[in-house]
Amino acid sequence: MSKRAACVWQRISAVRATDLKLWCARRFPVLEWAPHYSLKENLLPDTVSGLHLAVYQVTQGLIFACMSSVHPVFGLYGSIIPSVVYAVFGTGRHVVTGTFAITSLISAGAVERLVPPINISSAANYSPDFLGLSDFEFQRIGVAAAVSFLGGVIQVAMFILQLDRLTFLMTESVISSMTTGAATHAVNAVVKHLLGLKMPYISGPLGMFYIYAYVFNNIRSVKLEAALLSVFGIILLLVLKEVNEHFKKIIKILLPVELVWMVAVSVACYLANMENSNSLDVLGHIPRGIPAPQAPPMNILSEVIIEGFGLAFAGYAASIVLAHRSAKNMKCSADDNQELLAHGLSNVIPSFFYCIPNAAAMGRTSLLLSNGAKTQVASLVSCSVILLLIYVADTLLYWLPMCVLASIVVVSLKGMLMQFCDLKKYWNTDKYDCVIWICTYVVTICFAAHIGLLFGVIFNIVVAVARLTRAKILHLETFDQNNCDVIENMTCVQCQKVKIVSVGMPLFFLNAKKFHADLLKIHLKNSEELQLQEEPSKSEQSTLLMPLTNDTQNGNSDHPQGTFTNGPLAREGATLAPQNCTVRDTLILDCAGLSFFDYTGLSTLVEIYTDFTNRAVTVLLVGCKSTQIKALHYRGLESESNIFFNSVSSAVRAVHLHKVSCF
């Protein structure tokens, strides 16, 4: 057996049962909470929340499928399979994956490009003979499934590469702005249903403005019945939801207002025969059952690369925030990397079941939180209800007006649209974040959600770099406050000659030049304000602090760090120091806040030491880590000269005892 094979076998044999159990619990979170599930405490709230969620999922699934330019039934499939997959792999107890505005809009771009209405044979041959749907419909869902598959594969690859560490680039302001812009796009996409207009698919840069230009030019084609029903439905749902929220503590089970509204309007449309009277557009035929799984068309993956990456990044960005919100509510933590795996598999596996791309949505998470759901059992209850609906309630769905579905979706997007209120919060805390929010939102509504996210991340980095290069790196500290135990024994001239400067930021290529310039400004300003009382003698100019002993460096000595440990000064004390010696300028550089520096920053620090030494200024460094001291010695600082101290007080005491100051 080779050495490499022996090493691999040794690692495998070292795996214990407990290690395997921990790995399974981490990769399959369902194994962590399912064995401890309490039927008595959790089943009722999870069931009630699941019933409300089912109504929410049905309405969003149907309308978001239309938004994806595919048949509405595929939205119902996309509300079942992804939820089951996420319940097994996801860490968010209140997170439910399913159809979503951002993913639907991204998918629609690929569907309309590859399978336009005027040319239904441009896509691959993808036409199973079942469900009673046309070949055109299956070509379109094939493209959407390909986008879902590719986006999921990218997310799984990000999980393998552990790219969750880059989520810090997606700040709260960027995600809030991007999701608000996506909600705006979703409202624009359902305007034609709200008004009962026959409108062609409009997308691309500034597509939102073209939509409203089309509506204005065809205002006479608006169906009054659809517009009035939409307005009435939106107002009614908003009022009833506020009533539900107000009496939530009194009423244990909230009224499913969307379900009541859907049933009432569907029955009314059936009795009035709205479809034949051509007053309202109804949903139409919904095929029964779920088709057998089939792989998405792999031959078009190269043509949907942009949409795949857009789905992977935008979908994950919108979802990870909800996972953390759910974890905070449950007083636990969310694993960012595991979420990548969960959402990746929630797109890969459903793509074999004719599902459109999916992600988590704020409305679903808020609904579960408000209804007191405890675990992912709520999403499983919702999936069961939707599956039953597909088999037995297709007749009722047939008469559901599209304007009613659109009005329900608009109300469900209220939480995302209300993020406009975050502008006040960002303005009062950090105006840069407010500017980032506004710019990201403008780019999102002018182009697309994933483009807005990319712009927001890049713009945020640019702003952060600009702020970093312009930020105040040095802080001139008050000598009296930091060294009150030493100041009483020092003369006024000595006090004026010692300057303590604190470094409060990392030192690297972005701010190294400014760091040097700011330090020179402090020195020059100090030189202009103070006049030397006498010229320093040559012997005093060559005075150096002696090296520390090992005990002093380890903090075990009773002498102040940086003082002489041998010789007359140590034996006779500070009182025997010559009183007529000239006081030199002293710079004490407190590097305790210098968390890291790169090669450029290190070179700058060495250059500062050399420059100030040539100006008859002694530089003492305080709070440097051992690795930093080693690196500075390697870059040329004289190892025999002791300039490193553990604290500011020890450096000041050394200056006082030896009458040597560093400037």
DRENDREN-297340 format. One line per field, with one value per residue (C-alpha): residue in three letters; x, y, z. Coordinates in steps of 0.25 Angstrom, whole numbers, plus 2048, in hexadecimal, padded with zeros to 3 digits. Layout:
N
residuo c(Ala; ...) .
px c(X; ...) .
py c(Y; ...) .
pz c(Z; ...) .
END
This chain:
663
residuo c(Met; Ser; Lys; Arg; Ala; Ala; Cys; Val; Trp; Gln; Arg; Ile; Ser; Ala; Val; Arg; Ala; Thr; Asp; Leu; Lys; Leu; Trp; Cys; Ala; Arg; Arg; Phe; Pro; Val; Leu; Glu; Trp; Ala; Pro; His; Tyr; Ser; Leu; Lys; Glu; Asn; Leu; Leu; Pro; Asp; Thr; Val; Ser; Gly; Leu; His; Leu; Ala; Val; Tyr; Gln; Val; Thr; Gln; Gly; Leu; Ile; Phe; Ala; Cys; Met; Ser; Ser; Val; His; Pro; Val; Phe; Gly; Leu; Tyr; Gly; Ser; Ile; Ile; Pro; Ser; Val; Val; Tyr; Ala; Val; Phe; Gly; Thr; Gly; Arg; His; Val; Val; Thr; Gly; Thr; Phe; Ala; Ile; Thr; Ser; Leu; Ile; Ser; Ala; Gly; Ala; Val; Glu; Arg; Leu; Val; Pro; Pro; Ile; Asn; Ile; Ser; Ser; Ala; Ala; Asn; Tyr; Ser; Pro; Asp; Phe; Leu; Gly; Leu; Ser; Asp; Phe; Glu; Phe; Gln; Arg; Ile; Gly; Val; Ala; Ala; Ala; Val; Ser; Phe; Leu; Gly; Gly; Val; Ile; Gln; Val; Ala; Met; Phe; Ile; Leu; Gln; Leu; Asp; Arg; Leu; Thr; Phe; Leu; Met; Thr; Glu; Ser; Val; Ile; Ser; Ser; Met; Thr; Thr; Gly; Ala; Ala; Thr; His; Ala; Val; Asn; Ala; Val; Val; Lys; His; Leu; Leu; Gly; Leu; Lys; Met; Pro; Tyr; Ile; Ser; Gly; Pro; Leu; Gly; Met; Phe; Tyr; Ile; Tyr; Ala; Tyr; Val; Phe; Asn; Asn; Ile; Arg; Ser; Val; Lys; Leu; Glu; Ala; Ala; Leu; Leu; Ser; Val; Phe; Gly; Ile; Ile; Leu; Leu; Leu; Val; Leu; Lys; Glu; Val; Asn; Glu; His; Phe; Lys; Lys; Ile; Ile; Lys; Ile; Leu; Leu; Pro; Val; Glu; Leu; Val; Trp; Met; Val; Ala; Val; Ser; Val; Ala; Cys; Tyr; Leu; Ala; Asn; Met; Glu; Asn; Ser; Asn; Ser; Leu; Asp; Val; Leu; Gly; His; Ile; Pro; Arg; Gly; Ile; Pro; Ala; Pro; Gln; Ala; Pro; Pro; Met; Asn; Ile; Leu; Ser; Glu; Val; Ile; Ile; Glu; Gly; Phe; Gly; Leu; Ala; Phe; Ala; Gly; Tyr; Ala; Ala; Ser; Ile; Val; Leu; Ala; His; Arg; Ser; Ala; Lys; Asn; Met; Lys; Cys; Ser; Ala; Asp; Asp; Asn; Gln; Glu; Leu; Leu; Ala; His; Gly; Leu; Ser; Asn; Val; Ile; Pro; Ser; Phe; Phe; Tyr; Cys; Ile; Pro; Asn; Ala; Ala; Ala; Met; Gly; Arg; Thr; Ser; Leu; Leu; Leu; Ser; Asn; Gly; Ala; Lys; Thr; Gln; Val; Ala; Ser; Leu; Val; Ser; Cys; Ser; Val; Ile; Leu; Leu; Leu; Ile; Tyr; Val; Ala; Asp; Thr; Leu; Leu; Tyr; Trp; Leu; Pro; Met; Cys; Val; Leu; Ala; Ser; Ile; Val; Val; Val; Ser; Leu; Lys; Gly; Met; Leu; Met; Gln; Phe; Cys; Asp; Leu; Lys; Lys; Tyr; Trp; Asn; Thr; Asp; Lys; Tyr; Asp; Cys; Val; Ile; Trp; Ile; Cys; Thr; Tyr; Val; Val; Thr; Ile; Cys; Phe; Ala; Ala; His; Ile; Gly; Leu; Leu; Phe; Gly; Val; Ile; Phe; Asn; Ile; Val; Val; Ala; Val; Ala; Arg; Leu; Thr; Arg; Ala; Lys; Ile; Leu; His; Leu; Glu; Thr; Phe; Asp; Gln; Asn; Asn; Cys; Asp; Val; Ile; Glu; Asn; Met; Thr; Cys; Val; Gln; Cys; Gln; Lys; Val; Lys; Ile; Val; Ser; Val; Gly; Met; Pro; Leu; Phe; Phe; Leu; Asn; Ala; Lys; Lys; Phe; His; Ala; Asp; Leu; Leu; Lys; Ile; His; Leu; Lys; Asn; Ser; Glu; Glu; Leu; Gln; Leu; Gln; Glu; Glu; Pro; Ser; Lys; Ser; Glu; Gln; Ser; Thr; Leu; Leu; Met; Pro; Leu; Thr; Asn; Asp; Thr; Gln; Asn; Gly; Asn; Ser; Asp; His; Pro; Gln; Gly; Thr; Phe; Thr; Asn; Gly; Pro; Leu; Ala; Arg; Glu; Gly; Ala; Thr; Leu; Ala; Pro; Gln; Asn; Cys; Thr; Val; Arg; Asp; Thr; Leu; Ile; Leu; Asp; Cys; Ala; Gly; Leu; Ser; Phe; Phe; Asp; Tyr; Thr; Gly; Leu; Ser; Thr; Leu; Val; Glu; Ile; Tyr; Thr; Asp; Phe; Thr; Asn; Arg; Ala; Val; Thr; Val; Leu; Leu; Val; Gly; Cys; Lys; Ser; Thr; Gln; Ile; Lys; Ala; Leu; His; Tyr; Arg; Gly; Leu; Glu; Ser; Glu; Ser; Asn; Ile; Phe; Phe; Asn; Ser; Val; Ser; Ser; Ala; Val; Arg; Ala; Val; His; Leu; His; Lys; Val; Ser; Cys; Phe) .
px c(800; 806; 808; 7FD; 7F3; 7F7; 7F5; 7E7; 7E4; 7E9; 7E0; 7D4; 7D6; 7D8; 7C9; 7C1; 7B2; 7B0; 7B7; 7AE; 7A2; 7A7; 7A9; 79B; 795; 79C; 799; 78B; 785; 778; 77F; 781; 773; 76A; 76E; 76A; 75D; 752; 745; 73D; 745; 748; 73E; 732; 73A; 741; 734; 72D; 73A; 73B; 72C; 72E; 73B; 734; 72B; 737; 73F; 734; 731; 740; 743; 738; 73B; 74A; 74A; 742; 74D; 757; 750; 74C; 73F; 739; 739; 748; 748; 740; 74B; 755; 74D; 74F; 75C; 765; 75F; 761; 76F; 772; 76B; 775; 782; 77F; 782; 777; 76B; 762; 768; 760; 766; 75C; 759; 75E; 75D; 76C; 76E; 762; 766; 774; 76E; 765; 770; 776; 768; 764; 772; 773; 764; 75D; 74E; 751; 75B; 757; 761; 76E; 770; 774; 76A; 764; 755; 751; 743; 73B; 733; 72C; 736; 73C; 74A; 74C; 749; 753; 75E; 75C; 75C; 768; 770; 76B; 76F; 77D; 77F; 77B; 784; 790; 78E; 78D; 79A; 7A1; 79C; 7A0; 7AE; 7AE; 7AB; 7B7; 7C0; 7BB; 7B8; 7AE; 7BA; 7B7; 7A9; 7AF; 7AF; 7A0; 79D; 78F; 78D; 791; 787; 77C; 77D; 77E; 772; 76A; 76E; 76A; 75C; 75A; 75D; 753; 748; 74C; 74B; 73D; 737; 732; 72A; 725; 720; 71B; 724; 72A; 738; 745; 751; 759; 767; 775; 77B; 771; 766; 75E; 75C; 758; 74D; 747; 748; 741; 736; 734; 734; 729; 721; 714; 717; 716; 70B; 703; 6FE; 70C; 712; 706; 707; 716; 715; 70A; 712; 71F; 717; 70F; 71B; 723; 718; 715; 724; 725; 719; 71F; 72C; 725; 71D; 728; 729; 71A; 717; 720; 71D; 71F; 715; 71A; 715; 71C; 715; 707; 709; 70E; 702; 6F8; 6FC; 6FE; 6F0; 6EB; 6F2; 6ED; 6DE; 6E0; 6E7; 6F2; 6FB; 6F0; 6EC; 6FB; 6FA; 705; 711; 711; 71C; 716; 719; 723; 728; 726; 731; 740; 748; 753; 761; 769; 777; 777; 77D; 78C; 78F; 78A; 792; 79D; 792; 78D; 79A; 797; 789; 78F; 799; 78F; 786; 791; 796; 789; 780; 78B; 78C; 77D; 77C; 788; 783; 776; 77D; 785; 778; 771; 77D; 77D; 76E; 771; 77D; 787; 791; 790; 79B; 79E; 7A5; 79A; 790; 798; 796; 788; 784; 78D; 786; 778; 77B; 782; 778; 76B; 771; 76E; 75F; 75C; 75E; 761; 76D; 76B; 770; 76B; 761; 75F; 750; 751; 75A; 752; 746; 74B; 751; 744; 73C; 746; 74C; 756; 75D; 75D; 751; 749; 74F; 74C; 73E; 73D; 743; 738; 72D; 732; 734; 726; 721; 728; 720; 712; 710; 714; 706; 706; 713; 70E; 705; 70F; 710; 71F; 71C; 719; 726; 72E; 727; 72B; 739; 73A; 735; 73F; 74A; 747; 752; 75C; 757; 756; 765; 765; 763; 772; 777; 774; 77C; 788; 787; 788; 793; 79C; 799; 7A2; 799; 78D; 794; 798; 789; 784; 78E; 78C; 77D; 77E; 787; 77E; 771; 778; 77F; 77C; 77E; 78B; 791; 78C; 793; 7A0; 7A0; 79D; 7A8; 7B2; 7AD; 7AE; 7BC; 7C0; 7BA; 7C0; 7CE; 7CC; 7C8; 7D3; 7DE; 7D7; 7D5; 7DD; 7E7; 7EF; 7E9; 7F2; 7EF; 7EF; 7FC; 7F7; 7EB; 7F4; 800; 7FB; 804; 810; 80C; 80E; 81D; 81F; 822; 819; 823; 824; 815; 814; 81F; 818; 80D; 804; 7FE; 7F4; 7F2; 7E4; 7E3; 7EA; 7F6; 7F7; 7F8; 7EC; 7EF; 7FE; 801; 7F7; 7FC; 80A; 805; 7FC; 808; 811; 806; 805; 814; 815; 80A; 810; 81E; 817; 810; 81C; 82A; 835; 83B; 849; 850; 852; 861; 867; 868; 85A; 856; 85D; 856; 84E; 845; 84C; 846; 83C; 840; 837; 830; 82C; 827; 81F; 819; 820; 829; 826; 82D; 824; 826; 830; 838; 847; 849; 858; 861; 861; 853; 84D; 854; 853; 845; 83F; 843; 851; 84F; 856; 84C; 852; 850; 849; 83B; 839; 82C; 825; 81A; 813; 80C; 801; 7FF; 7F5; 7EA; 7F3; 7EC; 7F4; 7FD; 802; 80F; 80C; 808; 814; 81D; 816; 818; 827; 828; 821; 82B; 837; 831; 82E; 83C; 842; 83A; 840; 833; 833; 828; 822; 818; 80E; 805; 80B; 809; 815; 812; 812; 81F; 826; 821; 826; 834; 834; 831; 83D; 83A; 847; 844; 84E; 846; 83B; 82F; 824; 81B; 80F; 808; 808; 80B; 817; 81C; 819; 820; 82D; 82D; 82C; 837; 841; 83D; 83C; 830; 82C; 829) .
py c(800; 80E; 818; 821; 816; 812; 821; 821; 814; 819; 825; 81D; 813; 81F; 823; 820; 81E; 82B; 832; 82C; 830; 83E; 83F; 83A; 843; 84F; 84B; 846; 850; 848; 83D; 848; 84D; 842; 837; 842; 846; 848; 845; 84B; 859; 85A; 853; 85D; 869; 863; 85D; 86B; 872; 867; 86A; 879; 876; 86D; 878; 882; 877; 874; 883; 886; 879; 87C; 88B; 889; 87E; 887; 891; 887; 886; 877; 870; 873; 864; 864; 86F; 865; 85A; 865; 867; 858; 852; 85D; 85E; 850; 850; 85C; 856; 84B; 853; 862; 868; 872; 86E; 878; 878; 872; 872; 873; 87C; 88A; 897; 899; 88A; 88B; 898; 892; 885; 88D; 894; 887; 881; 88C; 88D; 87E; 87B; 887; 887; 889; 87D; 871; 868; 870; 867; 859; 84E; 84D; 848; 83D; 838; 83A; 845; 849; 855; 859; 857; 866; 866; 85A; 861; 86D; 866; 85E; 86C; 870; 862; 864; 871; 86B; 85F; 868; 872; 866; 860; 86E; 86F; 861; 864; 870; 867; 85E; 86A; 870; 87D; 881; 889; 893; 896; 8A1; 8A9; 8A8; 8B3; 8B5; 8C2; 8BB; 8AF; 8B8; 8C1; 8B5; 8AE; 8BB; 8BD; 8AF; 8B1; 8BD; 8B5; 8AB; 8B5; 8BA; 8AC; 8AA; 8B8; 8B1; 8A8; 8B3; 8BB; 8AF; 8B3; 8AA; 8AF; 8A9; 8A5; 8B1; 8B0; 8B5; 8C2; 8CC; 8C2; 8C7; 8D4; 8CE; 8C6; 8D2; 8D9; 8CE; 8CE; 8DD; 8DC; 8D1; 8D6; 8D4; 8C5; 8C4; 8BC; 8C4; 8B7; 8B2; 8BF; 8C1; 8B3; 8B5; 8C2; 8BC; 8AF; 8B7; 8C0; 8B5; 8AC; 8B7; 8BA; 8AC; 8A9; 8B5; 8B0; 8A2; 8A9; 8B1; 8A6; 89C; 89A; 898; 88F; 883; 87F; 88A; 88B; 886; 893; 88F; 882; 888; 892; 888; 87F; 88A; 890; 883; 87F; 88C; 88B; 87D; 882; 88E; 886; 890; 889; 888; 897; 89B; 8A4; 89E; 895; 888; 87E; 873; 865; 85F; 851; 846; 83F; 840; 83B; 831; 837; 83A; 841; 84F; 852; 852; 857; 865; 867; 86F; 879; 87B; 87E; 88C; 889; 87D; 886; 890; 886; 880; 88E; 896; 88A; 887; 895; 897; 889; 88A; 896; 88F; 883; 88C; 893; 885; 880; 88D; 88B; 87C; 881; 878; 87A; 878; 872; 87B; 86F; 865; 86F; 86F; 860; 860; 86B; 864; 857; 85E; 863; 856; 84B; 853; 856; 847; 849; 855; 85F; 86E; 874; 877; 87E; 882; 88E; 898; 896; 887; 889; 894; 88C; 880; 88A; 891; 884; 87E; 872; 86A; 862; 85E; 855; 861; 861; 852; 854; 85F; 855; 84B; 855; 85A; 84B; 849; 855; 851; 844; 848; 857; 85A; 85E; 869; 86F; 86F; 87B; 883; 891; 895; 8A3; 89C; 894; 8A1; 8A9; 89E; 89E; 8AD; 8AD; 8A1; 8AA; 8B5; 8B1; 8B3; 8C0; 8C5; 8C4; 8D2; 8D6; 8D1; 8DE; 8E6; 8DC; 8DC; 8EB; 8ED; 8E3; 8E4; 8EC; 8E4; 8D8; 8E1; 8E5; 8D6; 8D2; 8DC; 8D9; 8CA; 8CC; 8D5; 8CB; 8BF; 8C6; 8CA; 8BD; 8B0; 8AB; 8A3; 8AF; 8B8; 8AF; 8AE; 8BD; 8BF; 8B6; 8BD; 8CB; 8C7; 8C2; 8CF; 8D8; 8D0; 8D1; 8E0; 8E2; 8DA; 8E2; 8EF; 8EA; 8F0; 8E5; 8EC; 8F2; 8FB; 8F8; 901; 8FE; 902; 8F8; 8ED; 8EF; 8F6; 8ED; 8F2; 900; 906; 903; 909; 917; 91F; 91F; 90F; 90E; 917; 90F; 901; 8FE; 8F2; 8EE; 8E2; 8DA; 8D6; 8CF; 8C4; 8C9; 8C4; 8C8; 8D0; 8DA; 8D8; 8E5; 8ED; 8E7; 8ED; 8FA; 8FC; 8F8; 903; 90D; 90B; 90C; 919; 91F; 91C; 921; 92F; 930; 92D; 933; 92C; 931; 92D; 925; 916; 912; 907; 8FE; 8FF; 8FD; 8F0; 8EB; 8DE; 8D6; 8C9; 8BC; 8B5; 8A8; 89C; 89D; 8AC; 8A7; 89D; 8A7; 8A0; 8AC; 8B6; 8C1; 8C9; 8C3; 8CA; 8CF; 8CC; 8BF; 8C1; 8CD; 8D9; 8DE; 8D1; 8D2; 8E1; 8E3; 8EF; 8F9; 8F7; 8FA; 907; 913; 91B; 910; 915; 90F; 909; 907; 8FA; 8F2; 8E7; 8DF; 8D7; 8CB; 8C3; 8C6; 8C2; 8B5; 8B1; 8B7; 8B2; 8B4; 8C2; 8C6; 8BF; 8C7; 8D4; 8D1; 8CF; 8DB; 8E3; 8DF; 8E2; 8EF; 8F4; 8EF; 8F8; 904; 902; 8FB; 8EE; 8E5; 8DB; 8D0; 8CB; 8BF; 8B8; 8A9; 8A0; 89D; 8AB; 8AD; 8A2; 8A7; 8B5; 8B0; 8A8; 8B5; 8BC; 8C2; 8C0; 8B5; 8BA; 8C7; 8C5; 8CD; 8C3; 8C4; 8BD; 8C9; 8D8; 8DB; 8D2; 8DA; 8E8; 8E3; 8DF; 8ED; 8F3; 8EB; 8ED; 8FB; 8F6; 8FA; 8F5; 901) .
pz c(800; 7FC; 806; 801; 801; 80F; 814; 80E; 814; 822; 821; 81D; 829; 832; 830; 83C; 83C; 844; 839; 82E; 836; 838; 829; 825; 82F; 829; 81A; 81D; 827; 827; 82F; 83A; 83C; 837; 842; 84D; 846; 851; 84B; 857; 856; 848; 83F; 840; 83D; 832; 82C; 82D; 827; 81C; 818; 817; 80F; 805; 801; 800; 7F8; 7EE; 7EB; 7E9; 7E2; 7D7; 7D5; 7D6; 7CC; 7C2; 7C5; 7C1; 7B4; 7B6; 7B9; 7C7; 7CB; 7CC; 7D6; 7DF; 7DD; 7E1; 7EE; 7F2; 7EE; 7F3; 800; 803; 7FF; 808; 814; 813; 811; 815; 823; 823; 82B; 825; 817; 80B; 7FD; 7F2; 7E6; 7E8; 7E0; 7DE; 7D9; 7D0; 7CA; 7C7; 7C1; 7B8; 7B1; 7AD; 7A9; 7A1; 79A; 796; 794; 78F; 78C; 77D; 77C; 785; 77E; 782; 78E; 78F; 78D; 79B; 79A; 7A3; 79F; 7AB; 7B4; 7A8; 7A6; 798; 793; 795; 7A4; 7A6; 79E; 7A7; 7B4; 7AF; 7AE; 7BC; 7C1; 7BB; 7C2; 7CF; 7CD; 7C9; 7D5; 7DF; 7D9; 7DB; 7E9; 7ED; 7E7; 7F0; 7FB; 7F8; 7F6; 803; 7FD; 808; 80E; 803; 808; 810; 803; 802; 80D; 812; 80B; 7FD; 800; 805; 7F8; 7EF; 7F4; 7F4; 7E6; 7E2; 7E9; 7E1; 7D4; 7D9; 7DA; 7CC; 7C7; 7CC; 7C8; 7BB; 7C4; 7CD; 7C2; 7B9; 7AD; 7A2; 7A3; 79C; 7A4; 7A7; 7AE; 7AC; 7B1; 7B5; 7B3; 7BE; 7B7; 7AA; 7B2; 7B7; 7A9; 7A3; 7AE; 7AB; 79C; 79E; 7A9; 7A1; 7A1; 7B0; 7B5; 7C0; 7C7; 7C9; 7CD; 7D8; 7DD; 7DE; 7E6; 7EF; 7F1; 7F5; 7FF; 805; 807; 80D; 817; 81B; 81D; 826; 82E; 82F; 834; 83E; 844; 843; 852; 854; 848; 849; 83A; 830; 825; 817; 810; 803; 802; 806; 7FB; 7F0; 7F3; 7F3; 7E6; 7DF; 7E3; 7DE; 7D1; 7CF; 7D1; 7C8; 7BD; 7BD; 7B3; 7A8; 7AA; 7A8; 7B4; 7BC; 7B9; 7C1; 7C4; 7BC; 7BB; 7C6; 7C2; 7CD; 7D4; 7D3; 7C7; 7C8; 7CA; 7BE; 7BC; 7B7; 7A9; 7AC; 79E; 7A1; 7AE; 7A7; 7A2; 7B0; 7B7; 7BB; 7C0; 7C8; 7CF; 7D1; 7D8; 7E0; 7E6; 7E7; 7EC; 7F7; 7FB; 7FD; 804; 80E; 815; 818; 81D; 827; 82B; 82E; 836; 83E; 841; 845; 84D; 845; 83A; 82B; 823; 817; 80F; 812; 80D; 800; 7FF; 803; 7F9; 7EE; 7F0; 7F0; 7E2; 7DD; 7E1; 7DE; 7D0; 7CD; 7D1; 7C7; 7D2; 7CF; 7D7; 7E5; 7F2; 800; 801; 80C; 80B; 80E; 81A; 820; 81E; 826; 831; 833; 833; 83E; 835; 83D; 832; 823; 826; 822; 814; 813; 817; 80C; 802; 805; 803; 7F6; 7F1; 7F5; 7EE; 7E1; 7E1; 7E5; 7E4; 7D6; 7D3; 7DD; 7D8; 7CA; 7CD; 7D6; 7CF; 7CC; 7D2; 7DF; 7DF; 7DB; 7E6; 7F1; 7EC; 7ED; 7FB; 7FE; 7F9; 803; 80D; 802; 7FD; 80B; 80B; 806; 814; 817; 810; 81C; 825; 81B; 81A; 829; 82C; 81F; 813; 80B; 80D; 809; 7FC; 7F9; 7FB; 7F2; 7E7; 7E8; 7E7; 7DB; 7D4; 7D7; 7D2; 7C5; 7C2; 7CB; 7D9; 7D7; 7D0; 7DB; 7E5; 7DD; 7DC; 7EB; 7F0; 7E6; 7EA; 7F9; 7F7; 7F0; 7FB; 806; 7FF; 7FD; 80B; 810; 808; 80D; 81C; 827; 82A; 835; 843; 84B; 859; 865; 86D; 87A; 87A; 876; 87F; 88B; 894; 88D; 889; 897; 897; 889; 885; 87C; 871; 871; 871; 864; 85E; 85F; 855; 856; 849; 849; 83C; 83B; 82E; 826; 81E; 810; 801; 801; 80D; 80F; 807; 80F; 81C; 819; 815; 821; 82A; 824; 825; 834; 835; 82D; 835; 842; 83D; 839; 846; 84F; 850; 854; 861; 85E; 853; 856; 859; 850; 85C; 85F; 850; 850; 85D; 85A; 863; 867; 863; 86D; 874; 872; 87F; 87C; 86E; 875; 87E; 88B; 88E; 899; 891; 886; 879; 870; 87C; 87E; 886; 888; 88A; 892; 88E; 893; 8A0; 8A3; 89E; 896; 8A0; 89D; 88E; 889; 88B; 880; 875; 869; 867; 859; 852; 854; 84C; 853; 848; 84F; 845; 84E; 844; 838; 835; 829; 81E; 811; 80A; 806; 814; 81A; 811; 814; 823; 821; 818; 823; 82E; 825; 820; 82E; 834; 829; 82E; 83C; 841; 849; 846; 850; 84C; 856; 856; 84A; 849; 848; 83A; 836; 83E; 836; 829; 82C; 830; 823; 81B; 821; 82F; 837; 841; 84B; 84D; 857; 852; 855; 862; 867; 86C; 86A; 879; 878; 86C; 872; 87F; 877; 870; 87E; 885; 879; 875; 867; 85F; 852; 849) .
END
